[in-house]
Amino acid sequence: MHAKMYLQFSAVLACALAVSSCAPSVSTVKDGGGVTDPVMGDWRGYRVTNKGMVAPVAVQAVALGANKYLFNVQTYFDQQELFKESYEAQFEGGRFTIADHPDWQTKLADGVLSGTTSLKEAQHFQVTHVIRLSPTLGAKAPANAVVLFDGTNLEGWERRDAKQKGLPAAWKVGGGIAEVVPGGGDIVTKQRFSDFQLHLEFRLPFMPEARGQARANSGVYMQGRYEVQVLDSYGLKGEDNECGGIYKVASPLVNMCAPPGQWQTYDVTFHAPRFEKDGKKIKDAVATVLHNGILIHKDLVVPGPTGGSIDDNVHLPGGLLLQDHGNLVQYRNVWLVELKD
């Protein structure tokens, strides 16, 4: 393996193991952030109790449609703890109200959310909108990388459907982006791989009225067989069928899904299963996954193909597959470095 590439991925992995010291960078610039809603997204600031105690606060605002939002309140972002408080609020006339708690008053003015509440204990609070971008966003492919999508075309890809095999990928390409065309079908690389380190960037469409698996669904399949879920699960618990999850195998260690409209990254180290000469499997597939620069799976054993896999030929190399699940998910900057024994 190329020494420079190894050091690059090792550095990112080391940062991921120390989550608090290498969290996504905070940006005040909208470029790359894809803000599509003035409320949705990350907010950070402080709250002061009636006893004068000042404490940090981190808030995720999840758009639910019809000017409704779910506010998840924590002390810090990207923690494995459950949300300390969650409230559903209605936004009207620059103010938020919670039906069951008329004493909870919040206003939005000049990019600042501020207000008072007597929930649990009287306090006032103030938070500002922050855009936290992945530290690997825009990572350049090293000299020894196989560039799978450079933003110009999908000539190295084909349709997944056996009846359409060899036909050009039916996704839209423009502005350096490949976008799912609903009904166009999954696409898979013509080139096949065994062990590799993958970098990929994706962006989820803003679908506030949708829920669950209908909310910006897609997937990234290593060898066309082992899926890392792609879904708008911003502000959710982080299950095995949500963003970063390995379906029916493992939930992400922490839900790192960013708000829809914001570019995100997956950095995956994948090792294919191993077999004896007689075909007996002696080792399952293993994956380490970083989502937006944070470790969500470390040396995860994946015992077999996940749902929706292209085939069960786990003894053979396979292509990288991107899933069409009917939503306008976008991809860019897709490349990998093959690993040698």
N, C-alpha and C positions, 0 to 999 in steps of 0.2 A: 504493500500500500504506500502511496505517495506520502512522504514524511510531513510535508506542509499541510496536506489534507488531514492527516491523523491529528496533528497538533490543533488544527482548527476545530474539529469535532470534539476532541478531548477537552479543549477549553470551554466549549459550550456545555458539555456534560458536567464538568466540574462546577460551573456556575449553577447549573440546574440542581445539583445536589445541595447547594446552599441557597435555597429559594429566596430568602429574605435579602440576600446581598446581590442577586442578579435578576431581579424582577424586570418585566418589560419596562422600557424607558418611557418616561412621561414626556409628552409633546404638547406644546401649545399651538402647533401648526396643524391645520386641517388636512394638508397633503398626506395621503395614505390613510387618514383616519376615516374618510368616507362618511362624515356625519350626515345623516338623513332625517334626523329628528332632534329638535332643540333640547329635549329632556332625556331621551334614551342615552344610556352609557354610564361611564364611571364618574363619580363625584367624590371629592376628598376635602376634608376640612376638620372642624373641631366642634365639640359641644361643651357647654358650661352648665353644670347642675345648679340647683338652688343653694347648694353649699359652697359654690365657688370653685368646684373641682373642674379642671379643664382636661378633656380627654380627646384623643384622635378619633375620627370616624371615617369610615369608607362606605359608600353607598353605590349600589347598582340599581339603575332605573331601567326596568324592562317594559317596553311598549306593548300594550295589549290591544290597541286599536280603540277607536271612538274616544280619544283623549283620556284613556285610562292607563295607569302605570302601576307596576308592582315595584315597590321600593324594598330592597334587601339591605339591611344595615349590619355592618361588621365593624370591628376595630381597625383591621387592616385587610387589604385585598389579598387574594390568592392563598387563603388559609384553608386547612382541611376541616376546620370547624363548621358546623352548620350556622346559618345566619342567626344572629342574636335576635333580630326583630324583622318581620316582614309585614308590609302594609300595602293594601291596594287603594289607590287614590284616584280621584277624578280631577282633571285639570280644566279650569274654566276661568276666563278673565284674569289670567296671570297668577291664579292661586290654586292650591291643591286642598281638597277636603277628603276626609275619610268619614264615610257614613256613620260608622259606629263610634267615632271619636271626634265630636265637634270641637273638642279642645285642642286638637292637633291642627295648627295653622302654619302654612308654608306658602311663600311667594317666590316667584322667579322674576328677577330683574337684573339686567345687565350681566347675564351669565352667572349669576350667583343665586343659589337656593338658600333661603334663610327663613327662620321662623321660630315658633315656640311650641312646646307640648308639655302636658302634665302627665303623660303616660309614664307609669312606674314612678318617676319623680320629675318635678318641674325642672325644665331646662330650656335653654335656647341654643340654636345651632346655626352653623353657616358652612356651606360646602361649595366648591367650584368645580366646574367640568374639567376633567383631564382625559387625554387620549393616550393610552399606554400601548406603545408599539413593540412588536417582537424585536429582540436584539439581533435576530438572524434575518430580518426582513431585507430583501434585496441582496442576499448573499450571492457572490459571484461564483460561478462554476470554475473550479481549478482546471489546470491544463489537462489533467488526466480524466476529467469527468466525461460521462456520456450525457450530452444535452438532449433531453427528450422533448422539450418545448421551449424555444427561445423567443416566442412571441410573434413569429412570422408565419408559420404554417404548421399543419399537422400531418406532414408527409410521412413521418415515422410512426404513424398510428393507423389503426384500422378498426372497423366495426367488430364488436364482440360476437354478434349473431353469426352462427355457423353458416347460415344460408346467405349471409352478406359478407362473408370473410373475404378480405382482399379489397373490398370497396372502400373508398376514402371515408375518413371519419366525418360524420354529419353534424359536427358542432360548428358554431360561429367563431370566427377568428377576426380580431380587429383591435387596434390600439395596444398590441402586445399581450392580449388576453384571449384565452379560449373559454367560451361560454357554452354551457349545456343548452342544446336545442331539445326541448321536451318532445319525446317520441323519437329522437334521433338515435337513441340507444347508447349503451355503454361503449367506451372506446378503450383500446388496449394497444400497447406498443408492439410493433412488429418484432423488435429485438427482445430476446429472452434473457433472464438473469437468474443468478443463484443467490450469492451473498452480496450485499451492497449497503451503502449509506446514501439515503435519499434526502434531497431538499425539495420542498414544494410549497407554493403559496396559493391560498384560496380566499375567496370573498363570498360571503353569504348575502342573498337578497333580503331586503326589508319586507317582511311578511307579518305585520303586527296582528292581523286577524287570525292567522293560522296557529295551530297548537300541535304539540307532540311531533310525530314523525312527518307531519305535513308541513313543517316549518323549515324550509331551506335544507332539504335532504339531498345528500350525495354520499360518496364513499371512495376511499383510496385503498385499492387491493394490491398488496405485495404479491408478486407472481400471479396475479389474478385470482388469488385464493384466500388471502388473509387480510381482512378489512379493518382499517382504522376508520371509524365512523366520522362523517361530516354532517353536521346538523346545527341549526340555530338553537343551542341550549344555553345561551347566555342567561345567567341568573338562576339556572336550575341546579339541582343537587349534583349532577354528574354521574349518570348511570352507564351501564355497559352498552346501552343502545343510544347514547347521546354523544355529543362531539368529543372525540378522543377515546371513546370506548372501543373495546374489542368485543363484539357481540357475543353474549353468553360465555365469555371468558373472563373479562376483567373490566371494572370501572376505572376511569382515570384516577390517579392518586389525588388530584385536585382538578376541579373544573376550570380550565384555562380559556374557555370559549370567550372571544371578544364580541362586542356588539355587531349585529349585522351591518354590512356596508363598510367594514374595516378589514383591511388585508391582514391575514393570519398566516402562520407558518407551521408546517410539520417538518421535523428533522428526525428521520427514522434510521436506525441501524438494524438491519435484518439479516438473520442467518437461517438458511434453508435447513430442512430436516436432513439427517444423515442416515445412510443405509450401508449394510454389509453387502458384499459382492453377490450374495444369494438373494438380495432384495429385502432382507429383514431390516425394519427401521430400528435404529439404535439411539436416535436423538430427535426430539421434536423441534419444530421451528421455534426460534427465539427472537424477540423484538424488544428494542429499547426505543421509546418515543418521547420526543420533546415537542410540546405544543406551545407556540409563542415563546420559545426559549426556556420553558420550565419542564422539568422531568415529570411525565405522567405515567410512564411504564418503564421499569428497569429490569432488563433481562427476563422479560415475561415469556414463559413457555406457552406456546399456542399449539395445542395437541393435534389440531387438524383444521382443514378448511372451514371458514366461517360461512354463514348464510349468504347465498347469492354468488358463491364462487364460480369461476369459469369452468373448473373441472376438479377431479380428485387425483390427478396425476402428480402427487406431491414429490415423486422421485425425479421429476423433470424440471428444468428451469422454466420460468414463466415470465410473462410481460407485466408491466405496470398497468393496472386497469383503473379507469375513472368512471364512476357510476352516473348514469342518467336516471334520476328518480323523479323527474318531472318538474324540477325547480331550476331557476336561472342561476345556478352556482357557477362561479368563475374560477379559472386557474391561470397561473403564470409562473415563470421562472422554475421550471421543473427539470431537475438534473440529478444524476447519481454517480457515485464512484464505486466501481466494482471492487470487492474485497477478495483477496487471494488467501488460500490456506497457508 
